[in-house]
Amino acid sequence: MEDRKVVFLVLITGLVAGVIGSFYSYLMHFVQHLVYAYSAADGLDFGQAVARVSPEHRLAALFGCGLVVGIGWVLIHRYGSPLVDIKTAVQDEKKPMPLVTTLVHATLQIITVGAGSPLGREVAPREASAGIMSAVVKHCNLTWENRSLIIACAAGAGLAAVYNAPLSAAVFILETLVMTCNVKAVGTALLSCGLAAGIVRFVVGDAVQYALPMPDVTGSYQTFAVILGIFTAVTVRLFNQTVTALPKFDRKSPKMIVIAVGAFVFIGLMAMYFPEILGNGKAGNELTFTDSINWTYAAGLFATKWLAVLAALTAGAYGGRITPSMMLGSTSALVLAALWSVCISPVSLSFAAFVGAVVFLGLAQKMPLTACVFMLEISRFSTELFYPMALAMGTALITQRFLQRKYE
């Protein structure tokens, strides 16, 4: 009897995540069009629209975004229920996600990312879907194991919906949330994510996140992939250390409004010269994946995106780190590949950027298997790239483990 309930709830989970993903997609595009003065009829993507407006427009937009971040999250922390993250809700039966606060919190993430916050959009539909299903399963007579599984599937289905990537979202559920691979977990993960992606494809369309030419896999790419893995593991460690070292402020204090405005004005000043750092990072990835920028501009994007993410987190903003991690990985890898090509042997810069994005994402978000599947699914590139990705990711994981043992 309970298995029937689980199957029914999985169907509801896919439906909820698909609707949430579709709604948030439209909401984010509405905010982008409003803030950066363009429409779908202009035929521009977000990166092009941001680059088209004046530097002063970008600065003003980030000033406004800082106000929304500061006021919005101060109010949530002062008057809302304490926020509960997805992993805690999956692992701790006594800490359900508060429905209303979670929905407001998730919607605010979408609004601020649409306005230019340098964080990602993918956490919002995951949290909103998981929050709704967390409230639903409280009223169902299920074992904790099944309730936990439904909440995890809701989070993964939200990811599937926002990126149109059902398989990698299912892998994400198994690798990072339920951390098991039995038939029940695999079946529910695949079904919920497939349904969510199907609904989004029906409502929004079968969008490919990176509809770009596949990078050339030529030159000394095997050796380079190994070196890239080592390089990226060191870079991720340094990035994580800077995030850990960020100052902690009382997020209920009105002072956070001033801090948020200051931090986002700083981001706006950098965006006057590097507009691709605004939003989740897709604009920067599109440049690196197509070898459309030189290594000096890539280095500038890498440094400013790093600082922008740190500034946003200091300001108390929330958001995902999937696409920001990809951008940090792609830009740093392009710089390394340019130097490698000059000093050692030619290698495709777009190939390096793509593999660098995979490895940085896998290490920074602690989901190496998900990252490999995810990147091919959202680009629909050939599985030929699995070979260099495996070399780079494997080397990176070993290097990361070595650094942890040596320095922690």
matplotlib code that plots the C-alpha trace (Angstrom):
import matplotlib.pyplot as plt

x = [0.0, 2.8, 4.6, 1.5, 1.6, 5.2, 4.5, 1.6, 3.8, 6.6, 4.1, 3.0, 6.7, 7.4, 4.4, 5.2, 8.8, 7.9, 5.4, 7.8, 10.6, 8.5, 7.2, 10.6, 12.0, 9.3, 9.8, 13.6, 13.2, 10.6, 13.1, 15.9, 13.9, 12.7, 16.0, 18.1, 15.5, 15.1, 12.4, 12.2, 11.5, 15.0, 16.5, 19.1, 20.2, 20.9, 24.7, 24.2, 21.5, 23.8, 26.7, 24.5, 23.4, 25.8, 28.2, 26.3, 23.1, 24.8, 26.0, 22.6, 21.0, 23.4, 22.7, 19.0, 19.8, 21.8, 18.8, 16.5, 19.1, 19.6, 16.0, 14.6, 16.8, 16.8, 13.0, 13.1, 15.6, 13.8, 10.2, 10.3, 10.8, 14.4, 15.5, 16.2, 18.4, 17.6, 20.2, 19.2, 15.5, 16.5, 18.6, 16.8, 13.2, 12.8, 13.7, 11.1, 11.4, 9.1, 6.8, 6.0, 9.5, 11.1, 8.9, 9.6, 13.3, 13.5, 11.5, 13.8, 16.8, 15.2, 14.5, 18.0, 19.8, 17.6, 18.6, 22.3, 23.3, 26.4, 25.0, 23.1, 19.3, 19.2, 18.8, 15.5, 13.4, 15.1, 14.2, 10.7, 9.9, 11.4, 9.6, 6.2, 6.8, 8.2, 4.8, 2.9, 4.6, 4.1, 0.4, 1.1, 1.4, 4.9, 8.1, 10.8, 12.9, 10.1, 9.4, 13.2, 13.3, 10.3, 12.0, 15.2, 13.4, 11.7, 15.0, 16.5, 13.4, 13.7, 17.2, 16.0, 13.3, 15.6, 18.3, 16.2, 18.6, 16.6, 19.4, 22.0, 19.4, 18.6, 22.4, 22.5, 19.8, 21.6, 25.1, 24.5, 21.2, 20.1, 23.6, 22.4, 21.7, 19.0, 16.2, 13.7, 15.9, 17.0, 13.4, 11.9, 14.7, 14.5, 10.7, 10.4, 13.1, 11.8, 8.3, 9.6, 11.7, 8.8, 6.5, 9.1, 9.6, 5.8, 5.4, 8.7, 10.2, 13.0, 15.7, 19.4, 21.3, 24.5, 23.5, 27.1, 29.5, 31.3, 34.9, 37.7, 39.3, 42.8, 46.4, 48.0, 44.6, 45.3, 48.3, 46.7, 43.6, 45.8, 47.6, 44.2, 42.9, 45.8, 45.5, 41.8, 42.0, 44.4, 42.2, 39.0, 40.8, 41.9, 38.4, 36.8, 39.3, 38.3, 34.6, 35.3, 37.3, 34.4, 33.3, 30.1, 27.4, 24.1, 21.7, 18.8, 20.5, 19.5, 23.2, 23.1, 21.2, 24.2, 26.6, 24.5, 24.3, 28.1, 28.9, 26.6, 27.9, 31.4, 30.1, 28.5, 31.8, 33.5, 30.7, 31.3, 34.3, 33.4, 29.6, 29.7, 30.1, 26.5, 23.9, 24.8, 27.8, 26.3, 27.4, 31.0, 30.7, 29.3, 32.4, 34.9, 33.2, 33.4, 36.9, 35.5, 37.9, 41.6, 43.4, 43.8, 40.1, 39.4, 41.8, 39.9, 36.6, 38.0, 39.3, 36.2, 33.7, 35.6, 35.4, 31.8, 30.7, 32.5, 30.9, 27.4, 27.9, 29.2, 26.2, 23.9, 22.6, 21.5, 21.7, 23.3, 26.9, 26.6, 27.0, 29.3, 31.6, 31.4, 32.5, 35.4, 36.5, 36.1, 38.0, 40.9, 41.2, 41.3, 44.2, 46.1, 45.4, 46.7, 49.9, 50.2, 49.7, 52.5, 55.0, 54.4, 51.9, 48.7, 45.4, 41.9, 41.0, 37.3, 37.9, 40.0, 37.3, 34.6, 36.6, 37.7, 34.1, 33.3, 36.1, 35.6, 31.9, 32.5, 35.0, 33.5, 30.0, 31.1, 29.4, 32.0, 29.7, 26.8, 29.1, 30.3, 26.8, 25.3, 27.7, 27.1, 23.4, 23.0, 25.3, 24.4, 28.0, 29.4, 30.2, 33.7, 34.4, 33.9, 37.4, 39.3, 36.7, 37.5, 41.2, 40.9, 38.2, 40.1, 43.4, 41.6, 39.9, 43.2, 44.9, 42.1, 42.4, 46.2, 45.8, 43.1, 45.4, 48.4, 46.9, 43.9]
y = [0.0, 2.4, 1.7, 2.9, 6.1, 6.6, 6.2, 8.6, 11.2, 10.8, 11.7, 14.7, 15.6, 15.7, 17.8, 20.3, 20.6, 21.1, 23.8, 25.6, 25.3, 26.8, 29.6, 30.6, 30.5, 33.0, 35.1, 35.4, 36.4, 39.0, 40.5, 40.4, 42.2, 44.8, 45.6, 45.5, 47.1, 44.4, 41.9, 38.5, 40.3, 41.8, 38.3, 38.9, 36.5, 37.9, 38.3, 40.3, 42.5, 43.2, 44.1, 46.3, 48.7, 51.4, 50.7, 53.2, 51.2, 48.1, 49.9, 51.3, 47.9, 46.4, 49.2, 48.3, 44.6, 45.3, 47.1, 44.1, 41.6, 43.6, 44.5, 41.1, 38.8, 41.0, 40.8, 37.0, 36.4, 38.8, 37.7, 34.4, 30.9, 29.7, 28.5, 24.8, 23.6, 20.6, 18.3, 18.9, 18.3, 15.0, 13.8, 15.1, 14.1, 16.8, 19.7, 20.1, 23.0, 25.9, 26.3, 30.0, 31.2, 28.8, 29.9, 33.6, 32.8, 30.9, 33.5, 36.3, 34.3, 34.2, 38.0, 38.9, 36.6, 38.0, 41.5, 40.6, 38.8, 36.7, 33.5, 30.7, 30.2, 26.4, 26.3, 28.2, 25.6, 22.9, 24.5, 25.5, 22.0, 20.4, 22.8, 22.0, 18.3, 18.5, 20.1, 17.4, 14.3, 15.6, 14.7, 11.3, 8.2, 7.2, 5.9, 8.5, 6.7, 7.3, 10.8, 11.6, 10.0, 12.2, 15.4, 14.4, 13.6, 17.0, 18.8, 16.8, 17.3, 21.0, 20.8, 18.8, 21.4, 24.4, 22.9, 20.5, 17.8, 14.8, 12.2, 14.2, 15.5, 11.8, 11.2, 14.3, 12.8, 9.5, 11.0, 13.9, 13.5, 9.9, 8.5, 5.1, 3.2, 0.7, 0.0, 2.1, 5.2, 5.0, 4.4, 7.3, 9.6, 8.9, 9.1, 12.4, 14.1, 12.8, 14.1, 17.5, 17.9, 16.8, 19.4, 22.1, 21.0, 21.2, 24.6, 26.4, 24.2, 21.8, 24.3, 23.4, 25.4, 25.6, 25.2, 25.6, 23.8, 20.9, 21.8, 20.1, 17.2, 17.5, 18.1, 16.9, 16.8, 13.6, 15.0, 18.4, 16.9, 15.4, 18.7, 20.5, 18.2, 19.0, 22.7, 22.8, 20.9, 23.5, 26.4, 24.9, 24.5, 28.2, 29.3, 27.3, 28.8, 32.3, 31.5, 30.0, 33.1, 35.5, 37.6, 36.5, 39.1, 39.1, 38.6, 40.0, 43.3, 46.3, 46.9, 44.1, 46.5, 48.8, 45.9, 44.5, 47.8, 48.3, 44.8, 45.0, 48.4, 46.9, 44.1, 46.8, 48.6, 45.4, 44.8, 48.1, 46.5, 42.8, 42.6, 38.7, 38.4, 39.4, 36.6, 33.0, 32.9, 31.4, 34.5, 33.9, 30.2, 30.8, 32.9, 30.4, 27.3, 28.9, 30.4, 33.9, 35.7, 35.9, 34.6, 38.1, 38.8, 35.3, 36.0, 39.2, 37.4, 34.7, 37.2, 39.4, 36.5, 35.1, 38.5, 39.0, 35.6, 36.5, 39.9, 38.5, 35.9, 38.6, 40.7, 37.9, 36.9, 33.4, 31.4, 28.4, 27.9, 25.4, 27.9, 30.2, 27.2, 26.3, 29.9, 29.9, 26.5, 27.5, 30.8, 29.5, 26.5, 28.7, 30.7, 27.5, 26.1, 29.3, 29.1, 25.4, 25.9, 28.5, 26.7, 23.0, 21.9, 23.2, 22.3, 23.5, 26.4, 25.7, 22.1, 23.1, 25.6, 22.9, 20.2, 22.9, 23.8, 20.1, 19.5, 22.8, 22.1, 18.5, 19.4, 22.6, 21.1, 17.7, 15.9, 14.6, 12.0, 14.4, 17.1, 14.8, 13.7, 17.2, 19.0, 16.7, 16.8, 20.6, 20.9, 17.7, 17.3, 14.0, 11.3, 11.4, 14.0, 11.4, 10.2, 13.5, 14.3, 11.1, 11.8, 15.3, 14.5, 11.5, 13.4, 16.3, 14.0, 12.4, 15.8, 17.1, 14.1, 14.6, 18.3, 17.5, 15.0, 17.2, 20.5, 19.6]
z = [0.0, 0.9, -2.4, -4.2, -2.2, -3.1, -6.8, -6.6, -4.7, -7.2, -10.0, -7.9, -7.3, -11.1, -11.7, -9.0, -10.0, -13.7, -12.9, -10.5, -13.1, -15.8, -13.6, -12.4, -16.0, -17.1, -13.9, -14.4, -18.1, -17.1, -14.5, -17.0, -19.7, -17.2, -15.7, -18.9, -21.3, -23.9, -25.0, -26.7, -30.0, -29.9, -30.4, -27.6, -24.9, -21.4, -22.0, -25.1, -23.5, -20.5, -22.8, -25.0, -22.2, -20.9, -18.1, -16.0, -16.6, -15.3, -12.2, -11.5, -12.0, -9.4, -7.0, -7.2, -6.9, -3.8, -2.2, -3.1, -1.6, 1.6, 2.3, 1.1, 3.1, 6.2, 6.3, 5.7, 8.5, 10.9, 10.3, 8.5, 9.9, 10.2, 6.8, 6.4, 3.5, 1.3, 2.6, 6.2, 5.3, 3.7, 6.5, 9.6, 10.2, 12.9, 10.6, 7.8, 5.4, 6.3, 3.3, 3.1, 4.0, 1.6, -1.3, -0.6, -0.2, -3.5, -5.4, -4.2, -5.5, -9.0, -8.9, -7.8, -10.3, -13.1, -12.0, -12.2, -9.0, -9.9, -8.3, -9.9, -10.4, -9.9, -6.1, -6.2, -8.0, -6.1, -2.7, -3.8, -5.0, -2.0, 0.3, -1.2, -1.1, 2.5, 3.5, 1.5, 3.0, 6.5, 6.0, 4.5, 6.5, 5.2, 6.7, 7.2, 4.5, 1.9, 3.0, 2.7, -0.7, -1.9, -0.7, -2.4, -5.6, -5.5, -5.2, -8.1, -10.2, -9.7, -11.1, -14.0, -14.7, -14.6, -16.9, -19.0, -17.8, -16.3, -16.3, -14.6, -12.1, -11.2, -10.8, -8.6, -6.3, -5.9, -5.6, -3.2, -1.4, -0.9, -1.4, -2.4, -5.6, -5.0, -7.5, -5.6, -5.3, -9.0, -10.2, -8.2, -9.2, -12.9, -13.0, -11.0, -13.0, -16.3, -15.6, -14.5, -17.6, -19.7, -18.3, -18.9, -22.5, -23.0, -21.4, -22.2, -25.0, -25.4, -24.8, -25.0, -22.5, -24.6, -28.2, -29.5, -31.8, -30.1, -29.2, -31.2, -29.4, -31.0, -30.0, -26.8, -25.1, -23.0, -21.3, -20.9, -19.3, -16.6, -15.9, -16.0, -13.3, -11.0, -11.7, -11.2, -7.9, -6.5, -7.8, -6.2, -2.9, -3.0, -3.9, -1.1, 1.3, 0.3, 0.7, 4.2, 5.2, 4.4, 7.4, 9.1, 9.9, 11.7, 8.8, 10.8, 11.3, 9.2, 8.7, 6.2, 3.8, 3.7, 3.3, 0.5, -1.4, -1.0, -2.1, -5.2, -6.2, -6.1, -8.4, -10.6, -10.9, -12.1, -14.5, -16.2, -17.7, -17.5, -18.1, -18.4, -14.7, -14.1, -13.8, -13.2, -15.6, -18.7, -20.8, -19.8, -20.6, -24.0, -24.8, -23.5, -25.0, -28.4, -28.1, -28.6, -26.2, -25.7, -22.6, -21.0, -21.1, -19.8, -16.9, -16.1, -16.2, -13.9, -11.3, -11.4, -11.3, -8.2, -6.5, -7.5, -6.0, -2.8, -2.6, -3.2, -0.4, 1.9, 1.1, 2.3, -1.1, -1.8, -5.0, -6.7, -7.6, -10.5, -13.4, -11.4, -10.8, -14.5, -15.4, -13.0, -14.3, -18.0, -17.7, -15.7, -18.0, -21.1, -19.6, -18.8, -22.3, -23.9, -22.0, -22.7, -26.4, -26.5, -24.3, -24.9, -27.5, -29.2, -27.6, -28.4, -26.0, -26.3, -25.4, -22.4, -21.2, -21.4, -19.5, -17.0, -16.3, -15.8, -13.3, -11.3, -11.0, -9.9, -7.2, -6.0, -5.6, -4.5, -7.4, -9.9, -11.5, -11.8, -13.3, -16.1, -17.1, -16.6, -18.9, -21.8, -21.2, -21.2, -24.3, -26.1, -27.1, -28.1, -25.6, -27.1, -24.4, -21.6, -22.1, -21.4, -18.8, -16.9, -17.1, -15.8, -13.1, -11.8, -11.5, -9.9, -7.3, -6.4, -6.1, -4.0, -1.7, -1.4, -0.6, 2.1, 3.8, 3.7, 4.8, 6.9]

ax = plt.figure().add_subplot(projection="3d")
ax.plot(x, y, z, "-o")
ax.set_aspect("equal")
plt.show()
